[in-house]
Amino acid sequence: MVIRTIANDFFPAEITNYFSMRLRGLSHRFSSQLTIVIDEFRGHVVNQVFEAADAYLGTKTATPSIQRVKVGKTDKDNNLSLSMDRGGTLVDVYENVEMKWKLVCSQVPSHNHGDVNSSQRSEVRHYELSFHKRNKDLVIDSYLPYILERAKLMREENKSIKLHTVVYGRWDDDEVIFKHPMTFNSLAMDWELKRAVMEDLEMFTNGEEYYKRVGKAWKRGYLLYGPPGTGKSSLIAAMANHLKYDIYDLDLTDVRNNSDLRFLLLSISSRSILVVEDIDCSIELENRESEEAEAHSNQGDNQITLSGLLNVIDGLWSCCGEERIIIFTTNHKKRLEPALVRPGRMDMHVHMSYCNASVFKQLAFNYFGIRDHGVFEQIEKLLEEVNVSPAEVAGELLKKNSNSNAEAAFQGLLKFLHEKSFFTEEKGEEETVNIPSSVQFSTISINQSSRGRGRGRRGRGRFRHSGR
């Protein structure tokens, strides 16, 4: 320090700077340390390694080597976010090797064109990672990939699911946080059917290598069909919460033509769910074999064709993105064009039918925390004789929504079912066969498996496989 002061006093700045640079160069040449600089941006794009390091080091802020920590949270985050403060240093240990991190921030003038007197400044950040030179391969080939993978898992855990919709032909920029509380644990759905869907989702999310091996786009199609009020939208919410996938809600009437539809598909992120509800009611899709009918089928400004929709969900454009799920819902499966729901497009057909004993027991537990009751047998018997949706049953239970009113709620449901049964007989209608919910697998499964059959007094729910 004394020598530096004397040099500054007796020698010009140019000479002292020259010798300082030469001395630093010599020290670096003989130093055993190597430093990697990780800038925040690569051009105009955020550097993914910087983002990953920022997230990863936030979990290491309890180490003694760090003295200052920044904390924050946005509407998109589920938890508090911790990170290093400017100038902070942190020592991490990976496979018994010390890794020294430093966050370096420098101020850069930013010209504010709106105010010539403004002295506003912006900040440029980068991380410096220092370690012994002999560990270079370990850092490049193992440590940094490990940080990238850890950061990816952390983002998924902290991720808020977002709901997107189309506005003026584009996905809305204002992200809506999806806060639907439905999960598979609380979903009132036939147990065998629920298990089949969950197993299929598990095979899909773990099937990246399988899809590459067989030469298929990593996507999965689900057709949810059945009467209104049977839980199709609730199943979609449970799937999104289970997988932590964003939802893209597509109303085909908001899309003008095939080009716009293709653009919307390309704008969808990977690990997401594309939902087209009531597809048989949204627009009229004529058979693609009739070119003239296809050209004139849609009225007004909407010019989407069946061929255009098929190309988007199963053509070359469907490969632009990975780990995507496409869901169509309808109340009337028979109205759909067969080409739209064939294997490879809608891979799993899920029949959401009327309320049965399994669904009722889940509803009773959701509302009252009760798994068994003296009137359950009577209610289950009536459910085999009367077509009633889970939404109708839930509506009756909701009228008495406290634990102390469970008895009154069950008696009220019994009365409702008796009245519905009497009304059906009075109208002279034939007793309708209520087929329990079922699932049909239309394509090759990642793992060959077999399922049992769900039985009721009036029919069977069948699980059919073509070899997956």
Disulfide bonds with the S-S distance in Angstrom:
none
